[in-house]
Structures are given as C-alpha cells and as structure tokens.
Amino acid sequence: MKSNRTILAIFLVIVIAAGSAAAWAVQSGATHGGTFWHNSPMKSLIVGKIGRFLVLRSELNITDEQRREIGRIIKSHKEELVPMAKTILDRRQALRKAVLAEPVKEEAIRAKSKELSQAIGDASVLASKVIREARPVLNAKQLERIRKFMDANHQATNDWLEGISSH
C-alpha cells in the first residue's frame, strides 16, 4: 500500500507540474472573457495526455508482485526523488516569477531558466537509473505497450504544435 502511495506521489508531482501550465492558461483566459481555456488547444493536449496515461495504466495489467517490486525500487530512491521533485517545483516557481516580474529582467529569466534546466537534467539522470532498475520487472508486452504510449504522446505533441502553428 505504501509503494502505491509513493508511485502516486511521483505521478502527482508530474501532474502538478503540467497542471501549473494549465492553471496559468486558465488565469489568462479569465482576463480574456473566460473562453480561452474552454476552447484551448492546451486543454486538449493536457486532457489527451492524461487520458492516454489512464488507458495505459489499465492496459498494462501490472500484477501485485510487479507493483510491489516497482514500489520497492521507487522507495529505495525516495530520499533522492522527493528533494529532487521539490527542487524542480521550486525552481519552476522561481522562473515563473521572473517571467511575470515587472520590469522584465532578461538576465534573471535566463538565470532561473538555467537553474531549472539543471534540476531537470539531474532528475532525468535519476529517472534513467530508476527506469533501468524497474524495466526487468515488466514483461515484453508491457514494455511494448509503454513504448507505444510514449510514441503516441510524442505524436500528439507534434500534432498539437502543428495545429497551433497553422492557426
């Protein structure tokens, strides 16, 4: 049960990070007649990604044993993951403040951006380590389904970018 909470906590950090962009979009929409978010391409992208993730979760058919083992692996990195997630969220918030500050200070924005980039890089290295440890827990069919999920997400983002650039 605790491993489920750890997995959920990591997922929530990711969702919160993505949701912050959505919240900003909603705030922006409120100043433009409140219709921005309702018909927003950003809303479609975020909702689609969440939907695909939920489908993946149900299609993976993770066994209780696999869930326990993946939870154990994640828990073994908890002391690294939690502070890293906090650092990313803090640095993201600092960058947002720099972007919204008046007057605009390009040097501050670039500095905060570099700090966030470094934290994302550090998290990516750790994620790679955790993934390498967790990959053997999954079977070939599950790994293929994850690969297809990642490809679909990548394609959806490309389609989204193409769609908004043509408007």
C-alpha positions, 0 to 999 in steps of 0.5 A: 500500500505504501509503494502505491502511495509513493508511485502516486506521489511521483505521478502527482508531482508530474501532474502538478507540474503540467497542471501549473501550465494549465492553471496559468492558461486558465488565469489568462483566459479569465482576463480574456472573457473566460473562453480561452481555456474552454476552447484551448488547444492546451486543454486538449493536449493536457486532457489527451495526455492524461487520458492516454496515461489512464488507458495505459495504466489499465492496459498494462495489467501490472500484477501485485508482485510487479507493483510491489517490486516497482514500489520497492525500487521507487522507495529505495530512491525516495530520499533522492526523488522527493528533494529532487521533485521539490527542487524542480517545483521550486525552481519552476516557481522561481522562473515563473516569477521572473517571467511575470516580474515587472520590469522584465529582467532578461538576465534573471529569466535566463538565470532561473531558466538555467537553474531549472534546466539543471534540476531537470537534467539531474532528475532525468539522470535519476529517472534513467537509473530508476527506469533501468532498475524497474524495466526487468520487472515488466514483461515484453508486452508491457514494455511494448505497450509503454513504448507505444504510449510514449510514441503516441504522446510524442505524436500528439505533441507534434500534432498539437504544435502543428495545429497551433502553428497553422492557426 
